[in-house]
Amino acid sequence: AVIGRTLLRDITSYGYILLLRLCFWDANLSDCQCGCKAISSAVADDVLPLVENNGWFFDTELLLLAAGSGFRIREVPVTWQDDRDSRVRVASTILEMIKGIVRLKVKGWRNRVVRNQNRTPDQLSARRQETHVR
């Protein structure tokens, strides 16, 4: 639940989810932007290196790549209060999201993960460090 969200935020939020459901109908996501994301070390090792966006589309890309690679996504409802003093630029954020959606549709979002089953702990640690350096 959201406390104090404006009509514009409601419209853009519901529109974004509708667009995602139309483009990625079998990802079964209901909210990509709200709340915090907790990921397993397997997702950190396997999916984070594939995430290209480091802006507002990051959450969506992470969730779509994880879902498309067979990782289980669990959504936990949260209650948060909308920031009336938000500095988010709606038009440029929407453009960024649309570009990200098109990129994932073109490049593909399913089965892009190469599992870490045959890597040593040292290799996994090095990969984690590379991922965090971006």
Backbone as CSV, one residue per row, in Angstrom:
resi,resn,N_x,N_y,N_z,CA_x,CA_y,CA_z,C_x,C_y,C_z
1,ALA,0.847,-1.185,0.000,0.000,0.000,0.000,0.883,1.236,0.000
2,VAL,0.380,2.262,-0.630,1.113,3.514,-0.710,0.288,4.599,-0.033
3,ILE,0.920,5.345,0.811,0.260,6.441,1.510,0.643,7.741,0.823
4,GLY,-0.353,8.501,0.380,-0.103,9.831,-0.157,0.434,9.901,-1.569
5,ARG,0.223,8.880,-2.371,0.727,8.930,-3.746,-0.185,9.804,-4.602
6,THR,0.414,10.586,-5.468,-0.350,11.481,-6.335,-0.993,10.702,-7.477
7,LEU,-1.977,11.324,-8.111,-2.646,10.706,-9.249,-1.652,10.421,-10.373
8,LEU,-0.734,11.354,-10.623,0.281,11.144,-11.664,1.122,9.909,-11.359
9,ARG,1.532,9.748,-10.115,2.335,8.573,-9.744,1.523,7.286,-9.896
10,ASP,0.229,7.334,-9.541,-0.638,6.167,-9.727,-0.723,5.782,-11.201
11,ILE,-0.969,6.759,-12.040,-1.120,6.508,-13.479,0.172,5.956,-14.068
12,THR,1.312,6.574,-13.745,2.579,6.094,-14.309,2.933,4.706,-13.771
13,SER,2.646,4.453,-12.509,2.950,3.152,-11.919,2.120,2.047,-12.565
14,TYR,0.819,2.261,-12.645,-0.054,1.246,-13.248,0.223,1.091,-14.735
15,GLY,0.536,2.203,-15.411,0.882,2.130,-16.830,2.158,1.329,-17.068
16,TYR,3.131,1.510,-16.191,4.399,0.788,-16.318,4.194,-0.716,-16.129
17,ILE,3.434,-1.073,-15.116,3.157,-2.501,-14.879,2.383,-3.094,-16.052
18,LEU,1.422,-2.357,-16.589,0.672,-2.829,-17.745,1.601,-3.056,-18.938
19,LEU,2.500,-2.104,-19.188,3.465,-2.237,-20.282,4.358,-3.464,-20.077
20,LEU,4.837,-3.660,-18.860,5.670,-4.839,-18.577,4.901,-6.137,-18.795
21,ARG,3.648,-6.163,-18.371,2.846,-7.382,-18.548,2.569,-7.659,-20.015
22,LEU,2.408,-6.610,-20.817,2.202,-6.804,-22.253,3.473,-7.318,-22.930
23,CYS,4.614,-6.793,-22.525,5.891,-7.162,-23.156,6.490,-8.452,-22.600
24,PHE,6.293,-8.694,-21.321,6.896,-9.848,-20.645,5.797,-10.579,-19.868
25,TRP,4.767,-10.986,-20.582,3.543,-11.503,-19.953,3.783,-12.678,-19.019
26,ASP,4.777,-13.483,-19.272,4.984,-14.671,-18.434,5.990,-14.443,-17.303
27,ALA,6.459,-13.214,-17.114,7.369,-12.930,-16.001,6.616,-12.875,-14.677
28,ASN,5.327,-12.574,-14.739,4.463,-12.596,-13.557,4.956,-11.662,-12.440
29,LEU,5.291,-10.440,-12.800,5.721,-9.442,-11.817,4.602,-8.429,-11.616
30,SER,4.402,-8.004,-10.386,3.340,-7.029,-10.133,3.884,-5.663,-9.727
31,ASP,5.131,-5.575,-9.315,5.713,-4.282,-8.959,7.232,-4.419,-8.990
32,CYS,7.867,-3.598,-9.800,9.318,-3.685,-9.937,10.048,-2.547,-9.243
33,GLN,9.347,-1.512,-8.865,9.994,-0.316,-8.365,9.893,-0.133,-6.855
34,CYS,8.870,-0.659,-6.241,8.620,-0.394,-4.824,9.380,-1.375,-3.935
35,GLY,9.805,-0.903,-2.789,10.403,-1.788,-1.798,11.865,-2.067,-2.060
36,CYS,12.404,-2.930,-1.232,13.810,-3.274,-1.366,13.922,-4.629,-2.040
37,LYS,15.038,-4.867,-2.638,15.293,-6.148,-3.303,16.326,-6.916,-2.499
38,ALA,16.000,-8.139,-2.160,16.945,-9.039,-1.502,17.206,-10.174,-2.472
39,ILE,18.479,-10.440,-2.729,18.804,-11.483,-3.701,19.767,-12.479,-3.082
40,SER,19.697,-13.687,-3.612,20.597,-14.742,-3.145,21.976,-14.531,-3.762
41,SER,22.952,-15.231,-3.229,24.296,-15.138,-3.800,24.312,-15.699,-5.222
42,ALA,23.437,-16.668,-5.510,23.365,-17.213,-6.869,22.900,-16.145,-7.856
43,VAL,21.909,-15.360,-7.465,21.449,-14.272,-8.333,22.540,-13.217,-8.461
44,ALA,23.201,-12.912,-7.354,24.297,-11.934,-7.408,25.387,-12.400,-8.367
45,ASP,25.736,-13.668,-8.300,26.801,-14.210,-9.150,26.369,-14.348,-10.601
46,ASP,25.126,-14.799,-10.809,24.684,-15.166,-12.155,23.981,-14.051,-12.910
47,VAL,23.213,-13.246,-12.220,22.359,-12.275,-12.902,22.937,-10.860,-12.878
48,LEU,23.474,-10.416,-11.752,23.978,-9.039,-11.670,24.954,-8.668,-12.790
49,PRO,25.865,-9.554,-13.192,26.778,-9.170,-14.277,26.068,-8.900,-15.604
50,LEU,24.843,-9.395,-15.757,24.096,-9.187,-16.996,23.299,-7.886,-17.000
51,VAL,23.095,-7.307,-15.828,22.316,-6.070,-15.718,23.148,-4.911,-16.269
52,GLU,22.623,-4.247,-17.272,23.356,-3.165,-17.925,22.982,-1.791,-17.386
53,ASN,21.754,-1.639,-16.913,21.290,-0.330,-16.475,21.689,-0.071,-15.035
54,ASN,22.129,1.146,-14.753,22.438,1.497,-13.371,21.571,2.669,-12.894
55,GLY,20.452,2.869,-13.596,19.510,3.926,-13.239,18.185,3.341,-12.769
56,TRP,17.102,4.000,-13.134,15.779,3.600,-12.670,15.325,2.251,-13.212
57,PHE,15.874,1.801,-14.328,15.475,0.515,-14.918,16.201,-0.668,-14.273
58,PHE,17.192,-0.398,-13.435,17.996,-1.455,-12.817,17.124,-2.518,-12.147
59,ASP,16.181,-2.112,-11.299,15.333,-3.063,-10.568,14.567,-3.966,-11.526
60,THR,13.957,-3.337,-12.533,13.161,-4.099,-13.497,14.038,-5.082,-14.255
61,GLU,15.190,-4.625,-14.708,16.087,-5.500,-15.470,16.551,-6.679,-14.618
62,LEU,16.914,-6.420,-13.387,17.339,-7.480,-12.474,16.226,-8.508,-12.301
63,LEU,15.020,-8.054,-12.031,13.900,-8.972,-11.814,13.549,-9.755,-13.075
64,LEU,13.533,-9.099,-14.232,13.200,-9.801,-15.471,14.261,-10.836,-15.841
65,LEU,15.531,-10.469,-15.722,16.591,-11.435,-16.040,16.565,-12.617,-15.075
66,ALA,16.313,-12.353,-13.803,16.237,-13.450,-12.823,15.042,-14.345,-13.122
67,ALA,13.879,-13.744,-13.360,12.680,-14.534,-13.662,12.857,-15.311,-14.963
68,GLY,13.429,-14.666,-15.966,13.634,-15.307,-17.263,14.662,-16.416,-17.231
69,SER,15.439,-16.482,-16.174,16.453,-17.529,-16.039,16.038,-18.596,-15.027
70,GLY,14.793,-18.523,-14.590,14.269,-19.577,-13.734,14.414,-19.355,-12.241
71,PHE,14.936,-18.196,-11.836,15.005,-17.915,-10.407,13.607,-17.568,-9.910
72,ARG,13.311,-17.971,-8.694,12.011,-17.692,-8.100,11.993,-16.263,-7.587
73,ILE,10.946,-15.543,-7.937,10.756,-14.178,-7.463,9.621,-14.207,-6.446
74,ARG,9.896,-13.689,-5.285,8.868,-13.639,-4.248,8.629,-12.175,-3.900
75,GLU,7.402,-11.745,-4.042,7.050,-10.369,-3.725,6.385,-10.329,-2.353
76,VAL,6.868,-9.437,-1.522,6.343,-9.270,-0.175,5.728,-7.877,-0.089
77,PRO,4.445,-7.774,0.250,3.810,-6.451,0.315,4.457,-5.556,1.371
78,VAL,4.625,-4.301,1.023,5.152,-3.301,1.948,4.233,-2.088,1.914
79,THR,4.271,-1.311,2.961,3.570,-0.038,3.002,4.623,1.054,3.039
80,TRP,4.481,2.034,2.171,5.443,3.115,2.147,4.720,4.420,1.878
81,GLN,5.363,5.498,2.238,4.784,6.821,2.058,5.475,7.506,0.897
82,ASP,4.660,8.021,-0.010,5.192,8.705,-1.176,5.872,10.011,-0.757
83,ASP,6.978,10.315,-1.404,7.714,11.549,-1.136,7.155,12.656,-2.032
84,ARG,6.423,13.557,-1.456,5.818,14.663,-2.214,6.879,15.606,-2.783
85,ASP,8.081,15.563,-2.249,9.159,16.434,-2.704,10.109,15.682,-3.645
86,SER,9.608,14.656,-4.305,10.431,13.837,-5.188,11.008,14.684,-6.321
87,ARG,12.245,14.397,-6.674,12.929,15.115,-7.753,13.002,14.272,-9.029
88,VAL,12.223,13.190,-9.076,12.225,12.318,-10.244,11.668,13.079,-11.442
89,ARG,12.395,13.033,-12.526,11.938,13.643,-13.773,11.140,12.592,-14.534
90,VAL,9.833,12.753,-14.524,8.935,11.721,-15.037,9.208,11.409,-16.501
91,ALA,9.291,12.409,-17.353,9.447,12.167,-18.793,10.747,11.430,-19.102
92,SER,11.869,11.866,-18.540,13.146,11.202,-18.836,13.194,9.804,-18.214
93,THR,12.537,9.632,-17.077,12.493,8.300,-16.452,11.675,7.346,-17.303
94,ILE,10.548,7.799,-17.817,9.723,6.962,-18.694,10.508,6.579,-19.944
95,LEU,11.223,7.524,-20.525,12.036,7.246,-21.714,13.102,6.193,-21.406
96,GLU,13.768,6.326,-20.250,14.777,5.345,-19.844,14.163,3.948,-19.709
97,MET,12.979,3.877,-19.109,12.300,2.590,-18.927,11.944,1.958,-20.274
98,ILE,11.422,2.762,-21.177,11.041,2.246,-22.496,12.269,1.754,-23.250
99,LYS,13.370,2.487,-23.183,14.609,2.045,-23.829,15.071,0.707,-23.246
100,GLY,14.982,0.564,-21.929,15.374,-0.689,-21.289,14.494,-1.848,-21.713
101,ILE,13.195,-1.601,-21.791,12.255,-2.646,-22.219,12.569,-3.084,-23.638
102,VAL,12.777,-2.122,-24.531,13.099,-2.451,-25.929,14.402,-3.240,-25.994
103,ARG,15.409,-2.795,-25.234,16.700,-3.507,-25.238,16.532,-4.958,-24.804
104,LEU,15.768,-5.188,-23.738,15.576,-6.568,-23.268,14.757,-7.393,-24.260
105,LYS,13.796,-6.769,-24.909,13.019,-7.500,-25.913,13.914,-7.904,-27.087
106,VAL,14.807,-7.003,-27.493,15.684,-7.277,-28.639,16.760,-8.302,-28.263
107,LYS,17.426,-8.086,-27.131,18.513,-8.977,-26.703,17.997,-10.296,-26.132
108,GLY,16.797,-10.278,-25.631,16.241,-11.445,-24.969,16.434,-11.342,-23.468
109,TRP,15.496,-11.881,-22.748,15.547,-11.812,-21.279,15.460,-13.184,-20.657
110,ARG,15.237,-14.194,-21.453,15.135,-15.548,-20.930,16.436,-16.305,-21.140
111,ASN,16.750,-17.151,-20.186,17.855,-18.101,-20.296,19.188,-17.458,-20.668
112,ARG,19.458,-16.271,-20.149,20.737,-15.605,-20.425,21.774,-15.910,-19.370
113,VAL,21.365,-16.578,-18.310,22.268,-16.848,-17.198,23.023,-18.142,-17.439
114,VAL,24.332,-18.081,-17.231,25.165,-19.276,-17.220,25.419,-19.570,-15.746
115,ARG,24.907,-20.684,-15.280,24.992,-21.003,-13.849,26.429,-21.216,-13.410
116,ASN,26.681,-20.948,-12.135,28.022,-21.003,-11.555,28.392,-22.377,-11.000
117,GLN,27.724,-23.399,-11.400,27.907,-24.702,-10.765,29.336,-25.241,-10.858
118,ASN,30.061,-24.912,-11.888,31.396,-25.479,-12.062,32.517,-24.509,-11.718
119,ARG,32.188,-23.399,-11.080,33.211,-22.423,-10.738,33.714,-22.647,-9.316
120,THR,34.972,-22.320,-9.118,35.560,-22.444,-7.781,35.148,-21.242,-6.933
121,PRO,35.243,-21.345,-5.602,34.928,-20.192,-4.747,35.750,-18.954,-5.087
122,ASP,37.026,-19.128,-5.482,37.856,-17.980,-5.858,37.322,-17.292,-7.121
123,GLN,36.882,-18.084,-8.080,36.325,-17.515,-9.299,35.036,-16.748,-8.995
124,LEU,34.212,-17.309,-8.132,32.963,-16.643,-7.764,33.241,-15.335,-7.040
125,SER,34.220,-15.345,-6.133,34.570,-14.141,-5.388,35.076,-13.058,-6.336
126,ALA,35.912,-13.431,-7.288,36.436,-12.470,-8.261,35.303,-11.893,-9.100
127,ARG,34.360,-12.728,-9.467,33.228,-12.256,-10.268,32.360,-11.290,-9.465
128,ARG,32.161,-11.564,-8.187,31.392,-10.655,-7.330,32.083,-9.292,-7.252
129,GLN,33.421,-9.307,-7.106,34.155,-8.048,-7.019,34.053,-7.264,-8.318
130,GLU,34.132,-7.946,-9.465,33.980,-7.274,-10.751,32.610,-6.642,-10.861
131,THR,31.593,-7.337,-10.385,30.219,-6.848,-10.470,30.043,-5.582,-9.656
132,HIS,30.672,-5.498,-8.485,30.494,-4.347,-7.617,31.338,-3.149,-8.019
133,VAL,32.285,-3.360,-8.910,33.184,-2.277,-9.310,32.532,-1.364,-10.335
134,ARG,31.566,-1.835,-11.083,30.936,-1.078,-12.161,30.733,0.350,-11.850
